[in-house]
Amino acid sequence: MARSGGKRGVMEHHCLNRFRRRRLLAFLRRNSLPATFDALKHETSVFLDVRFLRRLVAGGRWQEAREYLSRFLPCQDEVDAPTALRFLTRLNVLDDLAQGKLEGIDLAQDLRNQIDVIPSTIFREDPHYAAALRTVLFWRSHPTYWGPVDWQLIRRKAAQVVKDLVTRTPEFRHLLRLPPCPSHPCYTIPFGFGGCRRHKRKKNIGRMSASLLARRFLQKERRHSSPWTQGFSHRPSYNNQ
C-alpha cells in the first residue's frame, strides 16, 4: 500500500508540474515574451504549437517537423496519433526524391509496396493520389521531370493537411490549448508553501519581470526533478514509421 501510495504521489506531482508549465506558458504569452515562451515551449512537451509545426512543414523542414511532432505522441499504440507523422514521413520521401537525394530510395520502395499490396483508405477514397504517387516513384531517376512541380504550393497544402490531422486527433486535443492565466504571477509560480494565502510577509512580486519569474521557476523545477518524473517522457523511434 505504501508503494502504491508513493507511485500515486509521483503521478500527482508529475501532473502538477505539467499544469504549472502550461500555466507558465500562458503567462509568458499573455505578457508578450516570445523568446522566453519559445525557449520553455521547446524544453517541455506540454503544449503542441500547431502554428510552429505548420511553419516547419511550409518551409520544407521535414525532419524538424517530424522530431517536433514525435515529442507529443502517446506511449500507447494509438490508431490516430501517428497518422500525421506518417504523412510527414511520406512527403519527406517525395521531396527527397524530387531533389535527387538517394536516401529516399529505400523508403520509396516501401511506399510502392504499400500501394501495390496494402492499399490504404486514402488511396481508396482518392485513386488519383495513388496514380500520382506511382508516377512520382516511377520518375524518381529522372529529375528533369520534377521541374514544373510547384513544391512551394505542395508544402503549403501539406502544412494545412498536417494542421487538420493534428487538430482532429483526440490524443492531441488537450495539448493544443493553454489554460487560463491569472494576471497575478503568484498564481502561476509557487514561491513557497501556501502561495498567495500567506499574508505575514507582503512582497510586491508583481513588479518582477516575467522573464525573471520564468527563470526562477525553471531553476526550481530542475532542482526538484527526480528519476520518476523524468521517466514519463516518451519519444518514439522512427523505425515503425
Secondary structure as UniProt FT lines:
FT   HELIX           2..30
FT   TURN            31..32
FT   HELIX           34..43
FT   HELIX           50..58
FT   TURN            59..60
FT   HELIX           62..70
FT   TURN            71..72
FT   TURN            81..82
FT   HELIX           83..98
FT   TURN            99..100
FT   HELIX           102..104
FT   HELIX           105..117
FT   HELIX           121..125
FT   HELIX           127..138
FT   TURN            139..141
FT   HELIX           143..146
FT   TURN            147..148
FT   HELIX           151..168
FT   HELIX           170..175
FT   HELIX           185..187
FT   TURN            193..194
FT   HELIX           195..197
FT   HELIX           205..207
FT   HELIX           210..223
FT   HELIX           227..230
FT   TURN            231..232
FT   TURN            239..240
//
